Amino acid sequence: MKRSFSFMLLCLLAFMVSAQISHTAKGDVDKTAQSLLQKAAKVFESKSVSFTVTMVNYDTQKKETARATAQVLYNKGRYRVTAPKQVLYSDGKAVWHWNKEVNEVVVNPLTNDDDNLVNPAHLLKSYDKNFRPKYIRTEEDGTAIVDLQPKKGKSYHKLRLALNEKNGHLLRMEIHNYDGSRGEYHLSAFKTGVPCKEADFVFDAANNKGVEVIDMR
């Protein structure tokens, strides 16, 4: 059975390693940050959305080490992430990772803990369970900066979100690690009300003969 670890780049899973740091966020809830995040979450809750996401990885010297671009379709907790050689499907209960290079699909149950950074829409909807928000500033172009600080120990010390203050669109998400390295999501070509159907969020084995399916559920 072949395995590919290039998918770690696609989802920036390098920032979700198992090492735990004891620092956690404390203090009262930031009402300004809370309001901005609620507006952003409503964008994903009201209609199906599609966008292009560019994922960039930086080392401790702030040099770019890797880059990947994917197309995302999201609707009511379900999503499909399409990259040149890989596709990620989720129907809200399970995740199908189709690695086209090795002609293999791995199916895993969906869990909130490992889905947050892969799926920004889910993060915006449930951030209060795992993070404490902090409003930082609003830039001249109307971009609001909000930090999410983990309530429990993580391998990173904050997530920084850049939000369009007017319409609530998520523009960028940064993952800041304790060692100084950083990962980023840049969202563009954001569209709402995109037509979709249930089949868009599940791998279709019948129409992809010869693909090895490994079900880990």
JOURMO-V150521 format. One record per residue. N is the residue number from 1. SS is DSSP state (alpha for helix, beta for strand, coil for the rest). PHI is phi in degrees with one decimal (NA if undefined). OMEGA is omega in whole degrees, -180 to 180 (999 if undefined). Layout:
BEGIN
n: [N/N]
ss: [SS/SS]
phi: [PHI/PHI]
omega: [OMEGA/OMEGA]
END
This chain:
BEGIN
n: [1/2/3/4/5/6/7/8/9/10/11/12/13/14/15/16/17/18/19/20/21/22/23/24/25/26/27/28/29/30/31/32/33/34/35/36/37/38/39/40/41/42/43/44/45/46/47/48/49/50/51/52/53/54/55/56/57/58/59/60/61/62/63/64/65/66/67/68/69/70/71/72/73/74/75/76/77/78/79/80/81/82/83/84/85/86/87/88/89/90/91/92/93/94/95/96/97/98/99/100/101/102/103/104/105/106/107/108/109/110/111/112/113/114/115/116/117/118/119/120/121/122/123/124/125/126/127/128/129/130/131/132/133/134/135/136/137/138/139/140/141/142/143/144/145/146/147/148/149/150/151/152/153/154/155/156/157/158/159/160/161/162/163/164/165/166/167/168/169/170/171/172/173/174/175/176/177/178/179/180/181/182/183/184/185/186/187/188/189/190/191/192/193/194/195/196/197/198/199/200/201/202/203/204/205/206/207/208/209/210/211/212/213/214/215/216/217]
ss: [coil/coil/coil/coil/coil/coil/alpha/alpha/alpha/alpha/alpha/coil/alpha/alpha/alpha/alpha/coil/coil/coil/coil/coil/coil/coil/coil/coil/coil/coil/coil/coil/coil/alpha/alpha/alpha/alpha/alpha/alpha/alpha/alpha/alpha/alpha/alpha/alpha/alpha/alpha/alpha/alpha/coil/coil/beta/beta/beta/beta/beta/beta/beta/beta/beta/beta/coil/coil/coil/coil/coil/beta/beta/beta/beta/beta/beta/beta/beta/beta/beta/beta/beta/coil/coil/beta/beta/beta/beta/beta/coil/coil/coil/beta/beta/beta/beta/beta/coil/coil/coil/beta/beta/beta/beta/beta/beta/coil/coil/coil/coil/beta/beta/beta/beta/beta/beta/coil/coil/alpha/alpha/alpha/alpha/coil/coil/coil/coil/alpha/alpha/alpha/alpha/alpha/alpha/alpha/alpha/alpha/alpha/alpha/beta/beta/beta/beta/beta/beta/beta/beta/coil/coil/coil/coil/beta/beta/beta/beta/beta/beta/beta/beta/coil/coil/coil/coil/coil/beta/beta/beta/beta/beta/beta/beta/beta/beta/coil/coil/coil/coil/coil/beta/beta/beta/beta/beta/beta/beta/beta/coil/coil/coil/coil/beta/beta/beta/beta/beta/beta/beta/beta/beta/beta/beta/coil/coil/coil/coil/coil/alpha/alpha/alpha/alpha/coil/coil/coil/coil/coil/coil/coil/coil/coil/coil/beta/beta/beta/beta/coil/coil]
phi: [NA/-82.9/-127.8/-127.0/-105.9/-66.7/-63.2/-63.0/-69.8/-54.1/-103.7/53.6/-70.7/-62.3/-96.2/-127.4/-67.6/-77.4/-59.6/-112.6/-109.0/-79.2/-66.4/-138.4/-83.4/-136.4/116.0/-76.2/-71.2/-85.2/-65.9/-65.1/-63.2/-60.3/-63.9/-63.5/-70.7/-64.8/-63.3/-64.5/-65.3/-64.7/-60.0/-81.7/-80.8/-79.0/-142.7/-71.5/-131.6/-134.7/-162.2/-97.9/-119.3/-108.0/-107.7/-125.2/-116.0/-118.9/-87.2/-66.9/-90.4/65.6/-93.3/-69.3/-113.0/-161.0/-149.1/-146.9/-125.7/-143.6/-103.8/-121.0/-119.9/-130.9/-159.1/50.0/84.5/-103.7/-154.0/-137.3/-113.5/-114.8/-113.0/-54.2/-118.9/-146.8/-135.7/-118.0/-115.6/-147.2/-98.3/93.4/-122.5/-139.2/-125.4/-105.8/-109.2/-99.0/-96.8/-70.1/-64.5/-108.7/56.1/-139.4/-120.8/-111.5/-109.4/-130.8/-67.6/-84.2/-125.6/-63.0/-62.7/-94.7/-99.1/-54.8/-79.7/-70.6/-122.2/-56.1/-62.5/-67.0/-59.7/-64.5/-77.0/-124.7/-57.0/-66.9/-74.7/-122.0/-134.5/-111.5/-83.2/-142.7/-73.0/-102.6/-172.9/-119.2/-80.6/-59.8/-86.0/88.5/-86.5/-91.8/-107.3/-129.8/-99.3/-112.5/-104.0/-60.2/-76.6/-117.8/-58.1/-132.7/-78.2/-120.1/-99.9/-165.8/-111.1/-110.2/-109.5/-110.2/-123.1/-73.1/-62.7/-77.9/-108.5/82.6/-68.3/-76.7/-100.9/-157.2/-132.9/-116.3/-109.7/-101.0/-92.9/-65.9/-84.9/95.2/-76.6/-152.0/-120.9/-136.6/-110.6/-117.4/-99.8/-147.2/51.1/-76.7/-132.1/-111.3/70.1/-76.2/-60.8/-157.1/-139.5/-57.0/-64.2/-69.4/-116.0/-136.1/-66.9/-96.9/-67.7/-64.0/-96.3/-133.7/-60.6/91.4/-79.8/-77.2/-107.5/-113.6/-95.7/-101.6/-75.0]
omega: [-178/177/176/180/177/179/178/175/-177/-175/-178/-178/175/-179/-180/-179/-171/-179/-177/178/-172/-177/178/-179/178/176/-178/180/178/-175/179/178/-180/180/179/-178/178/177/180/-180/-179/178/-179/-176/-172/-176/172/-178/173/178/174/178/175/-177/-175/180/179/177/-176/176/179/177/179/-179/-179/-180/177/180/-179/175/-176/171/-176/178/173/178/178/180/173/179/-175/175/-176/-175/-177/177/179/179/170/177/-178/180/-179/178/175/176/-178/176/-175/-179/-180/178/-174/174/176/-179/178/174/-180/176/-178/-174/-176/-178/-172/-175/176/-172/-179/180/179/179/-179/-177/-172/-175/-174/179/-173/-174/172/-175/178/177/-178/-178/169/-177/-174/-179/179/177/179/180/-180/175/172/-179/-177/173/177/-177/177/176/176/-176/175/167/178/-179/173/-173/172/-173/-176/-175/177/-179/173/-178/-175/172/180/176/-176/-178/-179/-179/179/177/-174/172/-177/166/173/-179/178/179/-177/179/177/179/-179/179/177/179/-176/-177/-180/-173/179/177/-178/-179/-177/-179/178/-178/177/178/178/-180/180/-175/-177/-180/999]
END
